[in-house]
Amino acid sequence: MKQLRKYWAIFVVQLLNSLAYPAELLWRSLAILLFMLVFTFLWRATYGSNQSMAGLTLNDTIWYLMLAETIELSRPRFARTIAEAVKDGSVAYLLNKPYDFILYQLAASGGDSVFRILLNALLGGTLVWALVGPPPGLPGWLLAFAAMLGAWLINFCLTALIGLLAFVTEDVAPFEWIYQKMIFILGGMLIPIDFYPEWLQDLARALPFSHLMYGPAKLFVRPEWGAFLELLAWQAAWVALLGGTLAISYQLGIRRLAINGG
């Protein structure tokens, strides 16, 4: 319980720190407005006179993309932070602190993400409501936001694994770029997976990226309890697998860490 209170305190402090600069928080969230404007005009032209494509209406697709963008713009991105700490030597001080380095990052990233998620959803949802009509009903919001917790944990594990590569390679930018493109394509961020060929849909659903992005966004516009429980099972399995891999990689990484600077 003492350990839990420690990381809860870190979460709360970071949550409050994220409100210290409201203008910066708002400015970063304004990007979703531009993205949703572009997506709306693009998909209106794509649908044309069609009422539905791949089982999704235009309204469904735009609201799907709104939640997908909310997840993308709110997810923690500390891989480069770890790389910079390795390069300047400050990671040596972080590793000597009386807390677990990975759990500290988990708590701090969680506190930093809460208001970003809410503000992105508020701004993006307001614009999309004005452009294409009202949002999905309450069940869609509840199931999607519950599923976003598992999505956030999957992203944290994958991002942390990329960050730990800095213990060996120092520069993790290429790995971040590859990961982002995997989310864009196989995660269903730019195009719902339903629009893909069958073989590509099967491949995407077998990888963690779709459970990070597509799963919550699809539940948002098509809330189903069966799909929700299946998604939670997949997310739990991936969090267990990636979390175990992260713990082992961290222990191996700190043994061969080469620190510059400091």
C-alpha positions as CSV (number, residue, x, y, z in Angstrom):
1,M,0.0,0.0,0.0
2,K,2.9,2.4,0.7
3,Q,4.2,1.7,-2.8
4,L,0.8,2.4,-4.3
5,R,0.5,5.6,-2.4
6,K,3.9,6.7,-3.7
7,Y,3.0,6.2,-7.3
8,W,-0.5,7.7,-6.8
9,A,1.1,10.8,-5.4
10,I,3.3,11.0,-8.6
11,F,0.2,10.6,-10.7
12,V,-1.6,13.4,-8.8
13,V,1.4,15.8,-8.9
14,Q,1.7,15.3,-12.7
15,L,-2.0,15.7,-13.1
16,L,-1.8,19.1,-11.4
17,N,1.3,20.0,-13.3
18,S,-0.5,19.5,-16.6
19,L,-2.8,22.3,-15.6
20,A,0.0,24.7,-14.8
21,Y,0.2,25.9,-18.4
22,P,-3.4,25.8,-19.7
23,A,-2.5,27.8,-22.8
24,E,0.1,25.1,-23.8
25,L,-2.4,22.4,-23.1
26,L,-5.1,24.1,-25.2
27,W,-2.7,24.9,-28.0
28,R,-1.6,21.3,-28.4
29,S,-5.2,20.1,-28.4
30,L,-6.2,22.5,-31.2
31,A,-4.5,20.2,-33.7
32,I,-7.5,17.9,-33.5
33,L,-9.7,20.6,-35.1
34,L,-7.6,20.8,-38.2
35,F,-7.4,17.0,-38.5
36,M,-11.1,16.6,-38.2
37,L,-11.8,19.3,-40.8
38,V,-9.6,17.5,-43.3
39,F,-11.0,14.1,-42.5
40,T,-14.6,15.3,-42.8
41,F,-14.1,16.8,-46.3
42,L,-12.0,13.8,-47.4
43,W,-14.6,11.3,-46.4
44,R,-17.5,13.2,-47.6
45,A,-15.9,13.1,-51.1
46,T,-15.2,9.4,-50.6
47,Y,-18.7,8.5,-49.6
48,G,-20.3,10.6,-52.3
49,S,-23.9,9.5,-52.6
50,N,-23.3,6.2,-50.7
51,Q,-25.2,5.9,-47.5
52,S,-23.0,3.2,-46.0
53,M,-19.6,1.6,-46.7
54,A,-18.2,-1.5,-45.0
55,G,-21.2,-1.2,-42.6
56,L,-20.3,2.3,-41.5
57,T,-22.1,5.5,-42.4
58,L,-20.3,8.8,-43.0
59,N,-21.4,9.9,-39.5
60,D,-19.9,6.7,-38.0
61,T,-16.6,7.1,-39.8
62,I,-16.1,10.7,-38.8
63,W,-16.9,10.0,-35.1
64,Y,-14.7,6.9,-35.3
65,L,-11.8,9.1,-36.6
66,M,-12.5,11.7,-33.9
67,L,-11.9,9.1,-31.1
68,A,-8.9,7.6,-32.9
69,E,-7.4,11.1,-33.1
70,T,-8.1,11.7,-29.4
71,I,-6.2,8.5,-28.6
72,E,-3.3,9.4,-30.9
73,L,-2.9,13.0,-29.7
74,S,-3.2,12.1,-26.0
75,R,-0.9,9.0,-25.8
76,P,2.4,9.4,-23.9
77,R,5.5,9.9,-26.0
78,F,8.4,9.6,-23.6
79,A,10.7,7.3,-25.7
80,R,12.7,10.3,-26.9
81,T,12.8,11.7,-23.3
82,I,14.5,8.5,-22.2
83,A,16.9,8.8,-25.1
84,E,17.8,12.4,-24.2
85,A,18.3,11.4,-20.5
86,V,20.8,8.6,-21.7
87,K,22.7,11.0,-23.9
88,D,23.2,13.8,-21.3
89,G,23.8,11.3,-18.4
90,S,20.8,12.4,-16.3
91,V,19.4,8.9,-16.4
92,A,22.0,7.9,-13.8
93,Y,20.3,10.2,-11.3
94,L,16.8,8.9,-12.2
95,L,17.8,5.3,-11.8
96,N,19.1,6.0,-8.2
97,K,15.8,7.6,-7.0
98,P,13.8,5.6,-4.5
99,Y,11.2,4.5,-7.0
100,D,11.0,2.1,-9.9
101,F,11.9,3.9,-13.1
102,I,9.2,2.2,-15.2
103,L,6.5,2.6,-12.7
104,Y,7.4,6.3,-12.2
105,Q,7.0,6.8,-15.9
106,L,3.7,4.9,-15.9
107,A,2.3,7.2,-13.1
108,A,3.7,10.4,-14.5
109,S,2.5,9.6,-18.1
110,G,-1.0,8.7,-16.7
111,G,-1.3,12.1,-14.9
112,D,-0.1,13.9,-18.0
113,S,-2.7,12.2,-20.3
114,V,-5.9,12.7,-18.4
115,F,-6.7,16.3,-19.3
116,R,-5.3,15.9,-22.8
117,I,-7.8,13.1,-23.5
118,L,-10.7,15.1,-22.1
119,L,-9.8,18.3,-23.9
120,N,-9.2,16.5,-27.2
121,A,-12.5,14.7,-26.9
122,L,-14.3,17.9,-26.0
123,L,-12.9,20.0,-28.8
124,G,-13.0,17.3,-31.5
125,G,-16.4,16.2,-30.5
126,T,-17.8,19.7,-30.6
127,L,-16.5,20.3,-34.1
128,V,-17.7,16.9,-35.4
129,W,-21.1,17.4,-33.9
130,A,-21.4,20.7,-35.8
131,L,-20.1,19.1,-39.1
132,V,-21.9,15.7,-39.3
133,G,-24.5,15.5,-36.5
134,P,-24.9,14.2,-33.0
135,P,-22.5,11.7,-31.4
136,P,-23.2,8.1,-30.6
137,G,-25.3,7.4,-27.5
138,L,-24.1,7.0,-23.9
139,P,-23.2,3.3,-24.2
140,G,-20.7,4.1,-27.0
141,W,-19.0,6.7,-24.8
142,L,-18.8,4.4,-21.7
143,L,-17.5,1.3,-23.5
144,A,-15.0,3.3,-25.6
145,F,-13.5,5.2,-22.6
146,A,-13.3,2.0,-20.6
147,A,-11.5,0.3,-23.5
148,M,-9.2,3.3,-23.8
149,L,-7.5,2.3,-20.5
150,G,-6.3,-0.9,-21.9
151,A,-5.3,0.9,-25.1
152,W,-3.3,3.4,-23.0
153,L,-1.5,0.6,-21.2
154,I,-0.6,-1.2,-24.5
155,N,0.8,2.0,-25.9
156,F,2.7,2.6,-22.7
157,C,4.4,-0.8,-22.9
158,L,5.3,-0.4,-26.6
159,T,6.6,3.2,-26.1
160,A,8.6,2.1,-23.0
161,L,10.2,-0.7,-25.0
162,I,11.2,1.7,-27.7
163,G,12.5,4.1,-25.0
164,L,14.6,1.3,-23.5
165,L,16.3,0.8,-26.9
166,A,18.1,4.1,-26.0
167,F,20.1,2.1,-23.4
168,V,21.7,0.4,-26.4
169,T,21.3,2.6,-29.5
170,E,20.9,6.1,-27.8
171,D,18.8,7.4,-30.8
172,V,15.3,5.9,-30.9
173,A,13.7,8.3,-33.5
174,P,13.7,5.7,-36.3
175,F,11.9,3.2,-34.1
176,E,9.4,5.8,-33.1
177,W,8.7,6.6,-36.7
178,I,8.1,2.9,-37.6
179,Y,5.8,2.5,-34.5
180,Q,3.8,5.6,-35.5
181,K,3.3,4.3,-39.1
182,M,2.2,0.9,-37.7
183,I,-0.5,2.7,-35.7
184,F,-1.5,4.8,-38.7
185,I,-2.0,1.7,-41.0
186,L,-2.4,-1.5,-38.9
187,G,-4.0,0.4,-36.0
188,G,-6.7,1.9,-38.1
189,M,-6.1,5.5,-37.2
190,L,-6.3,7.0,-40.7
191,I,-8.7,4.4,-42.2
192,P,-11.0,2.1,-40.3
193,I,-9.8,-1.5,-40.6
194,D,-13.3,-2.5,-41.9
195,F,-12.3,-0.9,-45.2
196,Y,-9.2,-3.1,-45.7
197,P,-9.1,-6.4,-47.7
198,E,-9.9,-9.5,-45.6
199,W,-6.4,-10.7,-45.4
200,L,-5.2,-7.3,-44.1
201,Q,-8.0,-7.1,-41.6
202,D,-7.0,-10.5,-40.2
203,L,-3.4,-9.4,-39.9
204,A,-4.2,-6.1,-38.3
205,R,-6.6,-7.7,-35.7
206,A,-3.8,-10.2,-34.8
207,L,-1.4,-7.4,-33.8
208,P,-1.6,-5.1,-30.7
209,F,-2.0,-1.9,-32.8
210,S,-5.6,-2.5,-33.6
211,H,-6.5,-3.1,-30.0
212,L,-4.9,0.2,-29.2
213,M,-6.7,2.3,-31.7
214,Y,-9.4,0.5,-33.8
215,G,-11.0,-1.4,-31.0
216,P,-12.0,1.5,-28.8
217,A,-12.9,3.7,-31.8
218,K,-15.1,1.0,-33.3
219,L,-16.9,0.4,-30.0
220,F,-17.6,4.1,-29.8
221,V,-19.8,4.0,-33.0
222,R,-20.9,0.4,-32.7
223,P,-21.2,-0.4,-29.0
224,E,-21.6,-4.2,-28.4
225,W,-21.0,-6.0,-25.1
226,G,-19.7,-9.1,-26.9
227,A,-17.1,-7.0,-28.8
228,F,-16.3,-5.1,-25.7
229,L,-15.5,-8.2,-23.7
230,E,-13.5,-9.7,-26.5
231,L,-11.5,-6.5,-26.8
232,L,-10.8,-6.4,-23.1
233,A,-9.5,-10.0,-23.3
234,W,-7.2,-9.2,-26.1
235,Q,-6.0,-6.1,-24.4
236,A,-5.3,-8.0,-21.1
237,A,-3.3,-10.6,-23.0
238,W,-1.2,-8.0,-24.8
239,V,-0.6,-6.0,-21.6
240,A,0.5,-9.1,-19.8
241,L,2.8,-10.1,-22.7
242,L,4.3,-6.7,-23.4
243,G,4.5,-5.9,-19.6
244,G,6.5,-9.0,-19.0
245,T,8.8,-8.2,-22.0
246,L,9.2,-4.7,-20.7
247,A,10.2,-5.8,-17.2
248,I,12.8,-8.3,-18.6
249,S,14.1,-5.7,-21.1
250,Y,14.5,-3.1,-18.4
251,Q,16.6,-5.4,-16.2
252,L,18.8,-6.4,-19.1
253,G,19.1,-2.8,-20.3
254,I,20.3,-1.3,-17.1
255,R,23.1,-3.9,-16.9
256,R,24.6,-2.8,-20.2
257,L,23.7,0.9,-20.0
258,A,26.4,3.2,-21.3
259,I,26.0,6.8,-20.0
260,N,27.4,9.8,-21.8
261,G,27.8,13.2,-20.1
262,G,26.5,13.9,-16.6
